[in-house]
């Protein structure tokens, strides 16, 4: 059993379809998710996107581009954007 102090809540908004059932997930709409303390942005992305992780282009936390090794904090706002096409 996970204790309350071992859980954080973050807001996630993804512009990439999820093939897995993630409670509250709706393309392009923010949703709250409970996560274990110490989880990284990369781990969250893998959990939300699962089989579509290869479509991930840009990750942002609180409006700033972020790397997958960033450890998330309570109240963070995460945005996941698809790869951009073009030339």
Buried (B, 14 or more C-beta within 10 A) or exposed (E): EEEEEEEBEBBBBBBBEBEEEBEEBEEEEEBEBEBEBEBBBBBBBEBBBEEBBEBBEEBBBEEEEBEEEBEBEEEBEBBBBBEEEEE
